[in-house]
Amino acid sequence: MTTAADIERALRGVVDPELGADVVELGMVKGIEVSDGRATIKLALTIAACPMRDQIDGDVTRKITALPGIESVTVEMGEMTQEERSELMARARWKAREDAEPTMIDPVTRVIAISSGKGGVGKSSISVNLALALSQQGFKVGLLDADIWGFSIPRMLGVGSERLTANESKQIQPLEVQGLKLVSTGLLVDDEDKALMWRGLMLSKALEQFLRDVAWGEIDYLVVDMPPGTGDIQMALARLLPQAEMVVVTTPQKTAQKVASRVADMARRSFMPVIGVVENMAGFTTESGEHFNLFGEGGGQELADELGVPLIASIPLDPLVVAGGDDGTPVIQSEPGSPAALAVSGAAKRVVELVPPVEDETCTARIDRLVEGLKQLGA
């Protein structure tokens, strides 16, 4: 005679394909009833319109009808409460962290993925200057140029003919430049004008090598300049570094804001917390004091409100940022008193507040903030 316990054991073979764990482990099973050969299974999905609803229903039915004495199965689908969703996402993220293959990045290193939905919003400039600002605060910082096709970080940091080398253990050595440990495909090619014609699998493999074969050493923060969009690199990073957290870069323009929301959605689907938004190119002020909102206004705050995260900084449009990037002298160092540099410094301080070094944070505070952030998934 099949019992409820037998059914629960069978349900451990039903895996949520998106979350990578079984429905029992994820707390999705809310009730099991068995009577006269009929089994009723009550499941709570993350959302009622879960795209995997039919697949889970079919998997449950097949597993349970295979048990002796079960003639029919009824699967009642419900929806989790917001609290239950938060607990599930925390559990799934922890599982991803535990199951992740090892990299050369210490698990206690804070990983900040600087991301955008589209190109042209100044994401790489933000990555460089934010990394330098964190370094100026006394932290050991690594900078990974994960924009494999569109690498630009080496030029922005004034790297000349230097290229990546290997140590005696045949591990890649990061290039030490302006106080940062830098890795980029731009440090592998002979000519920065040469196009890298790589397919998606090669892109994710390149990122994998930068994380597993590079001797990063001890670093407090790893700033990752992500390619725009929601492709192979983004998914690979979430898989390889489950401790990664995202900062979304947008301009004030409504179109950029809407596109940026997609990369935030991808992050949350990958259980990568979004810690905040940086609004770049937020108006231009002339020497006479006139102010022009060349790309509109308010988009950064609107996106932050939509995502339920803070607006980390609003950085003005400043020709000094462009000049510093072209000359290899980032504005945070060349013009530290400029409005853009001050805004980036403020952003770095805010990032440290939101994601403090591990030794400065209690477990309870970390869990509380992570759960609060995961609640936004169901908002």
C-alpha positions in Angstrom: 0.0 0.0 0.0 1.5 3.3 -1.1 1.7 5.9 1.7 2.2 9.6 1.7 5.8 9.0 2.7 6.3 6.9 -0.4 4.8 9.6 -2.5 7.1 12.2 -1.0 10.1 10.1 -1.7 9.0 9.8 -5.3 8.5 13.5 -5.6 12.2 14.0 -4.8 12.7 12.8 -8.4 10.7 15.8 -9.8 13.2 18.6 -10.4 12.3 22.2 -11.1 14.2 22.7 -14.3 14.8 26.4 -13.6 15.9 26.1 -10.0 17.8 22.9 -10.3 16.5 21.2 -7.2 13.6 18.8 -6.4 10.2 20.1 -5.4 10.4 18.6 -1.9 13.7 20.3 -1.2 12.4 23.6 -2.5 9.4 23.5 -0.2 6.9 23.4 -3.1 5.0 20.4 -1.8 2.2 21.7 0.4 0.1 18.5 0.8 -0.2 14.8 0.0 -3.4 12.8 0.2 -3.9 9.1 -0.6 -7.2 7.4 -0.6 -8.6 4.3 -2.5 -5.9 4.4 -5.2 -6.2 8.1 -5.7 -3.4 10.6 -4.9 -3.8 14.3 -4.6 -0.6 16.4 -4.6 -0.8 20.1 -3.7 2.1 22.1 -5.1 2.9 25.8 -4.7 4.7 27.3 -7.6 6.8 30.5 -7.4 4.2 32.2 -9.6 0.8 31.0 -10.9 1.9 31.5 -14.5 5.1 29.6 -14.1 6.4 28.6 -17.6 7.4 25.2 -16.3 3.9 24.5 -14.8 2.9 21.9 -17.4 6.3 20.1 -17.3 6.2 19.9 -13.5 2.6 18.6 -13.6 3.5 15.9 -16.1 6.6 14.9 -14.2 4.6 14.6 -10.9 1.9 12.5 -12.6 4.4 10.1 -14.2 6.3 9.6 -11.0 3.3 9.0 -8.8 1.3 6.8 -11.2 4.3 4.5 -11.3 3.8 3.7 -7.6 1.9 0.4 -6.8 -1.7 0.8 -6.1 -2.0 4.4 -7.5 -4.7 4.5 -10.2 -5.1 8.3 -10.6 -3.2 11.4 -9.7 -4.6 15.0 -9.2 -2.1 17.8 -9.1 -3.4 21.0 -7.5 -1.3 24.0 -8.4 -1.2 27.0 -6.2 1.1 30.0 -5.7 3.6 30.7 -3.0 3.4 33.6 -0.7 6.0 36.4 -1.0 7.7 35.0 2.2 7.8 31.5 0.8 9.3 32.8 -2.5 12.0 34.6 -0.5 12.9 31.5 1.4 12.9 29.4 -1.8 15.2 31.8 -3.7 17.6 32.0 -0.7 17.6 28.1 -0.6 18.2 27.9 -4.4 20.9 30.4 -4.4 22.7 28.7 -1.5 22.5 25.4 -3.4 24.0 27.1 -6.5 26.8 28.4 -4.3 27.4 25.0 -2.8 27.3 23.1 -6.2 29.4 25.7 -8.1 32.7 24.4 -9.5 35.7 26.0 -7.9 37.4 29.1 -9.4 40.4 31.1 -8.4 38.1 33.8 -6.9 38.0 33.4 -3.1 34.4 32.7 -1.9 34.7 35.7 0.4 35.6 38.1 -2.4 32.8 40.5 -3.2 31.9 40.3 -6.9 30.2 43.3 -8.5 28.9 42.8 -12.0 28.5 46.2 -13.8 25.8 45.5 -16.3 23.5 47.3 -18.8 20.8 46.3 -21.1 22.3 48.1 -24.1 25.6 49.5 -25.2 26.6 53.2 -25.1 25.5 54.0 -21.6 29.1 54.4 -20.2 29.2 51.0 -18.4 33.0 50.5 -19.0 33.8 54.0 -17.8 31.8 53.3 -14.6 33.6 50.0 -14.1 37.0 51.5 -14.4 36.4 54.5 -12.2 34.4 52.5 -9.6 37.2 50.0 -9.3 39.8 52.8 -8.9 37.5 54.5 -6.3 37.3 51.3 -4.3 41.1 50.9 -4.5 41.5 54.5 -3.2 39.4 53.5 -0.2 42.2 51.0 0.7 40.6 47.8 -0.8 42.4 45.2 -2.9 40.5 45.3 -6.2 40.5 43.1 -9.3 39.0 44.3 -12.6 37.8 41.8 -15.1 36.9 43.0 -18.6 34.2 40.4 -19.4 33.1 42.3 -22.6 35.1 39.8 -24.6 34.2 41.2 -28.0 34.1 44.9 -27.1 37.1 45.1 -24.7 38.0 48.7 -23.9 39.4 48.6 -20.3 43.1 48.4 -21.3 43.0 51.6 -23.2 41.0 53.4 -20.5 43.8 52.5 -18.0 46.6 53.5 -20.3 48.0 50.0 -20.9 50.5 50.0 -23.7 52.3 47.0 -25.1 52.0 44.9 -21.8 50.4 41.6 -22.2 49.2 38.8 -19.8 51.9 36.3 -18.8 51.9 33.0 -16.9 53.6 32.1 -13.7 55.7 28.9 -12.9 52.4 27.1 -12.2 51.2 28.0 -15.7 48.5 30.2 -14.2 47.7 33.5 -15.9 49.0 36.5 -14.0 46.8 39.6 -13.9 48.4 42.8 -15.1 49.0 45.2 -12.2 48.0 48.7 -13.4 47.1 51.8 -11.4 46.7 49.7 -8.3 44.3 47.2 -9.9 44.7 43.6 -11.0 43.4 43.6 -14.6 42.4 40.8 -16.9 41.0 41.5 -20.4 41.1 39.9 -23.9 42.6 43.2 -24.9 45.7 42.0 -23.1 45.9 38.8 -25.3 45.6 40.2 -28.8 48.4 41.9 -30.7 46.2 44.6 -32.2 43.3 46.2 -30.4 41.7 47.0 -33.8 41.5 43.3 -34.7 38.0 41.8 -34.4 37.4 38.7 -32.2 35.0 36.6 -34.3 34.1 34.1 -31.6 30.8 32.3 -31.1 28.8 32.2 -27.9 30.4 29.0 -26.5 33.9 30.5 -27.0 32.8 33.6 -25.1 31.7 31.7 -22.0 34.8 29.5 -22.2 37.0 32.6 -22.2 35.2 33.9 -19.1 35.6 30.5 -17.5 39.3 30.6 -18.1 39.6 34.1 -16.7 38.0 32.8 -13.5 39.7 29.4 -13.2 43.1 29.9 -14.7 44.0 33.4 -13.4 46.0 33.7 -10.2 43.9 36.6 -8.8 45.3 36.2 -5.3 43.8 38.0 -2.4 41.3 40.6 -3.4 38.4 42.3 -1.5 36.4 43.2 -4.6 36.2 41.9 -8.1 34.6 44.4 -10.5 33.4 42.8 -13.6 32.7 44.9 -16.7 29.9 42.9 -18.4 29.0 43.0 -22.0 25.6 44.6 -22.7 22.5 42.4 -22.8 21.5 39.1 -21.4 23.5 36.5 -23.3 26.1 33.7 -22.7 28.5 35.7 -20.6 25.8 36.8 -18.2 24.5 33.3 -17.7 28.1 31.9 -17.4 28.9 34.4 -14.6 25.9 33.5 -12.6 26.8 29.9 -12.9 30.5 30.3 -12.1 30.3 32.9 -9.4 27.1 32.5 -7.5 28.2 35.1 -5.0 28.1 37.8 -7.7 25.8 40.8 -7.3 24.8 43.3 -9.9 24.8 47.0 -10.4 22.7 48.1 -13.3 23.8 51.1 -15.4 21.3 53.2 -17.3 21.0 56.7 -18.7 18.0 59.0 -17.8 16.4 58.1 -21.1 13.2 56.1 -20.8 14.2 53.7 -23.6 17.5 52.9 -21.8 15.7 52.4 -18.6 13.3 49.9 -20.0 16.1 48.0 -21.7 18.1 48.0 -18.4 15.2 46.4 -16.6 15.7 43.3 -18.8 19.2 42.7 -17.5 17.9 43.1 -13.9 15.2 40.5 -14.7 17.9 38.1 -16.0 19.9 38.6 -12.8 17.0 37.7 -10.6 16.1 34.6 -12.7 19.7 33.6 -12.1 19.4 34.3 -8.4 21.9 37.2 -8.7 20.9 40.1 -6.4 20.7 43.5 -7.9 22.1 45.9 -5.3 21.4 49.2 -7.0 21.3 51.4 -10.1 23.8 53.9 -11.4 22.4 56.6 -13.6 25.0 57.8 -16.1 25.0 60.9 -18.3 22.6 62.6 -16.0 22.6 66.1 -17.5 25.3 68.5 -18.5 26.2 71.8 -16.7 28.1 74.5 -18.6 30.9 76.6 -17.2 28.3 79.4 -16.8 26.0 77.2 -14.7 23.4 76.4 -17.3 22.1 72.8 -17.0 20.8 70.7 -19.9 19.2 67.3 -19.5 20.4 66.0 -22.9 19.1 62.5 -22.3 16.0 63.3 -20.3 15.7 63.0 -16.5 14.5 60.7 -13.8 15.1 57.4 -15.6 17.6 56.1 -13.1 15.3 56.8 -10.1 12.4 55.3 -11.9 14.3 52.1 -12.6 15.6 51.9 -9.0 12.0 52.3 -7.7 10.8 49.7 -10.2 13.4 47.2 -9.0 13.1 48.1 -5.3 16.8 49.0 -5.0 18.6 52.2 -4.2 19.8 54.7 -6.8 23.5 54.4 -6.0 24.6 57.5 -7.9 23.6 59.9 -10.6 26.7 60.8 -12.6 26.7 63.9 -14.8 27.7 64.0 -18.4 31.3 65.3 -18.2 33.8 65.7 -21.1 36.6 65.0 -18.6 35.3 61.4 -18.4 35.7 61.0 -22.1 39.1 62.6 -22.2 40.4 60.5 -19.3 39.2 57.3 -20.9 40.9 58.1 -24.2 44.2 59.2 -22.5 44.3 56.3 -20.0 43.9 58.7 -17.1 40.5 58.0 -15.6 38.7 61.0 -14.2 38.7 59.6 -10.7 42.4 60.1 -10.6 43.1 62.9 -13.1 40.3 65.2 -11.9 39.3 64.0 -8.5 37.4 67.3 -7.7 35.2 67.2 -10.8 31.5 66.5 -10.4 31.7 63.2 -12.2 34.6 62.0 -10.0 32.9 63.0 -6.8 29.8 61.2 -7.9 31.8 58.0 -8.6 33.5 58.3 -5.3 30.1 58.5 -3.6 29.0 55.5 -5.6 32.0 53.5 -4.4 31.2 54.4 -0.8 27.6 53.4 -1.3 28.6 50.0 -2.8 30.8 49.3 0.3 27.8 50.1 2.5 25.5 47.8 0.5 28.1 45.0 0.0 30.7 45.4 2.8 33.9 43.4 3.0 33.1 40.0 4.5 35.1 40.6 7.7 33.1 43.7 8.4 29.7 42.1 8.2 27.7 39.7 10.4 25.9 36.7 9.0 22.6 37.9 10.3 22.8 41.3 8.6 23.8 39.6 5.3 21.0 37.1 5.4 18.5 39.8 6.3 19.5 42.0 3.3 19.6 39.0 0.9 16.1 37.9 1.9 14.9 41.5 1.6 16.4 41.8 -1.9 14.9 38.4 -3.0 11.4 39.6 -2.0 11.5 41.9 -5.0 11.3 38.9 -7.2 7.7 38.5 -6.3 6.9 42.3 -6.2 
